[in-house]
Amino acid sequence: MKRARLLAVVVALLATGSARAQFISGFTFAQPPPPAPRFETVPPPPAPGFVWAPGRWRWDGTAWRWYHGRYRSKLLARDMYIRGYWQQHAGTGFGWTPGRLR
């Protein structure tokens, strides 16, 4: 029942057709499409045990804003960073899948 209600809310919000971001359960949906990623020179890590998380575009409701990459502390020595990405969803715009350590 909760899932059906959440789905109805998601569909209603996405059906607005406006060019603003919509935040639902940690996901961001935006229109128009994001610009191409910017080139970033990766600085040396601050210390062993850090992994680079690349920069990304974020939709602020009116325009795309670039957020620079940064180092993140690894939880385990074998951890690597899986880059987040924008993916086009039919009729709803673009959805952001966050990056994560793996």
C-alpha atoms as a printed R data frame, in Angstrom:
    type eleno elety resid chain resno      x      y       z
1   ATOM     1    CA   MET     A     1  0.000  0.000   0.000
2   ATOM     2    CA   LYS     A     2  2.793  2.425   0.914
3   ATOM     3    CA   ARG     A     3  4.570  1.579  -2.335
4   ATOM     4    CA   ALA     A     4  1.455  2.318  -4.413
5   ATOM     5    CA   ARG     A     5  0.986  5.647  -2.614
6   ATOM     6    CA   LEU     A     6  4.639  6.587  -3.128
7   ATOM     7    CA   LEU     A     7  4.388  5.670  -6.808
8   ATOM     8    CA   ALA     A     8  1.279  7.863  -7.160
9   ATOM     9    CA   VAL     A     9  3.122 10.791  -5.550
10  ATOM    10    CA   VAL     A    10  6.155 10.278  -7.815
11  ATOM    11    CA   VAL     A    11  3.991 10.144 -10.938
12  ATOM    12    CA   ALA     A    12  2.061 13.254  -9.877
13  ATOM    13    CA   LEU     A    13  5.252 15.224  -9.221
14  ATOM    14    CA   LEU     A    14  6.888 14.148 -12.450
15  ATOM    15    CA   ALA     A    15  3.792 14.947 -14.481
16  ATOM    16    CA   THR     A    16  4.145 18.662 -13.742
17  ATOM    17    CA   GLY     A    17  6.384 19.094 -16.799
18  ATOM    18    CA   SER     A    18  8.207 22.028 -15.245
19  ATOM    19    CA   ALA     A    19 11.943 22.676 -15.614
20  ATOM    20    CA   ARG     A    20 12.779 22.229 -11.955
21  ATOM    21    CA   ALA     A    21 14.383 19.504  -9.909
22  ATOM    22    CA   GLN     A    22 12.185 17.210  -7.924
23  ATOM    23    CA   PHE     A    23 13.600 15.410  -4.901
24  ATOM    24    CA   ILE     A    24 12.036 12.054  -4.167
25  ATOM    25    CA   SER     A    25 13.539  9.485  -1.793
26  ATOM    26    CA   GLY     A    26 17.075 10.739  -2.386
27  ATOM    27    CA   PHE     A    27 16.816 10.869  -6.184
28  ATOM    28    CA   THR     A    28 16.879 14.050  -8.250
29  ATOM    29    CA   PHE     A    29 14.862 14.451 -11.451
30  ATOM    30    CA   ALA     A    30 15.597 17.434 -13.671
31  ATOM    31    CA   GLN     A    31 14.907 18.964 -17.059
32  ATOM    32    CA   PRO     A    32 16.640 20.047 -19.344
33  ATOM    33    CA   PRO     A    33 19.567 17.634 -19.799
34  ATOM    34    CA   PRO     A    34 22.797 18.290 -17.870
35  ATOM    35    CA   PRO     A    35 25.831 19.751 -19.687
36  ATOM    36    CA   ALA     A    36 28.822 17.541 -20.441
37  ATOM    37    CA   PRO     A    37 31.083 16.883 -17.426
38  ATOM    38    CA   ARG     A    38 33.911 19.374 -16.939
39  ATOM    39    CA   PHE     A    39 37.544 18.346 -17.063
40  ATOM    40    CA   GLU     A    40 39.116 18.387 -13.611
41  ATOM    41    CA   THR     A    41 42.785 18.087 -12.756
42  ATOM    42    CA   VAL     A    42 42.925 15.584  -9.924
43  ATOM    43    CA   PRO     A    43 45.242 16.793  -7.148
44  ATOM    44    CA   PRO     A    44 47.376 14.347  -5.178
45  ATOM    45    CA   PRO     A    45 45.493 12.636  -2.340
46  ATOM    46    CA   PRO     A    46 45.750 14.261   1.088
47  ATOM    47    CA   ALA     A    47 46.901 10.947   2.598
48  ATOM    48    CA   PRO     A    48 46.827  7.209   1.888
49  ATOM    49    CA   GLY     A    49 43.346  5.722   2.098
50  ATOM    50    CA   PHE     A    50 41.530  8.400   0.066
51  ATOM    51    CA   VAL     A    51 39.766  7.985  -3.287
52  ATOM    52    CA   TRP     A    52 38.792 10.724  -5.792
53  ATOM    53    CA   ALA     A    53 35.062 11.402  -6.269
54  ATOM    54    CA   PRO     A    54 34.708 13.361  -9.550
55  ATOM    55    CA   GLY     A    55 32.742 16.603  -9.825
56  ATOM    56    CA   ARG     A    56 29.217 16.670 -11.193
57  ATOM    57    CA   TRP     A    57 26.402 18.917 -12.336
58  ATOM    58    CA   ARG     A    58 23.502 19.597  -9.959
59  ATOM    59    CA   TRP     A    59 20.180 21.148 -10.887
60  ATOM    60    CA   ASP     A    60 19.206 23.918  -8.441
61  ATOM    61    CA   GLY     A    61 15.672 24.360  -9.782
62  ATOM    62    CA   THR     A    62 16.588 27.098 -12.272
63  ATOM    63    CA   ALA     A    63 20.052 26.284 -13.644
64  ATOM    64    CA   TRP     A    64 22.794 23.666 -13.684
65  ATOM    65    CA   ARG     A    65 25.616 24.258 -11.169
66  ATOM    66    CA   TRP     A    66 28.993 22.525 -11.190
67  ATOM    67    CA   TYR     A    67 30.219 20.960  -7.939
68  ATOM    68    CA   HIS     A    68 33.935 20.190  -7.956
69  ATOM    69    CA   GLY     A    69 35.297 16.733  -7.204
70  ATOM    70    CA   ARG     A    70 36.786 15.889  -3.825
71  ATOM    71    CA   TYR     A    71 38.588 13.129  -2.027
72  ATOM    72    CA   ARG     A    72 36.615 10.682   0.098
73  ATOM    73    CA   SER     A    73 38.013  8.456   2.793
74  ATOM    74    CA   LYS     A    74 37.960  4.749   1.947
75  ATOM    75    CA   LEU     A    75 36.268  2.455   4.412
76  ATOM    76    CA   LEU     A    76 38.306 -0.563   3.295
77  ATOM    77    CA   ALA     A    77 41.661 -0.682   1.521
78  ATOM    78    CA   ARG     A    78 40.064 -2.297  -1.556
79  ATOM    79    CA   ASP     A    79 37.316  0.354  -1.901
80  ATOM    80    CA   MET     A    80 36.951  2.201  -5.176
81  ATOM    81    CA   TYR     A    81 34.603  5.016  -6.141
82  ATOM    82    CA   ILE     A    82 31.774  4.231  -8.564
83  ATOM    83    CA   ARG     A    83 30.905  7.482 -10.330
84  ATOM    84    CA   GLY     A    84 27.319  8.759 -10.177
85  ATOM    85    CA   TYR     A    85 25.507  9.521 -13.415
86  ATOM    86    CA   TRP     A    86 22.507 11.245 -14.972
87  ATOM    87    CA   GLN     A    87 20.172  8.956 -16.907
88  ATOM    88    CA   GLN     A    88 17.318 10.001 -19.164
89  ATOM    89    CA   HIS     A    89 13.896  8.664 -18.179
90  ATOM    90    CA   ALA     A    90 11.128  8.690 -20.780
91  ATOM    91    CA   GLY     A    91  8.724 11.556 -20.156
92  ATOM    92    CA   THR     A    92 10.213 12.600 -16.811
93  ATOM    93    CA   GLY     A    93 13.559 14.183 -17.650
94  ATOM    94    CA   PHE     A    94 16.844 13.076 -16.145
95  ATOM    95    CA   GLY     A    95 17.372 11.153 -12.921
96  ATOM    96    CA   TRP     A    96 20.577 11.272 -10.853
97  ATOM    97    CA   THR     A    97 22.055  8.040  -9.528
98  ATOM    98    CA   PRO     A    98 24.510  8.972  -6.767
99  ATOM    99    CA   GLY     A    99 28.129  7.796  -6.745
100 ATOM   100    CA   ARG     A   100 29.261  5.431  -3.999
101 ATOM   101    CA   LEU     A   101 32.188  3.566  -2.548
102 ATOM   102    CA   ARG     A   102 32.398 -0.127  -3.404
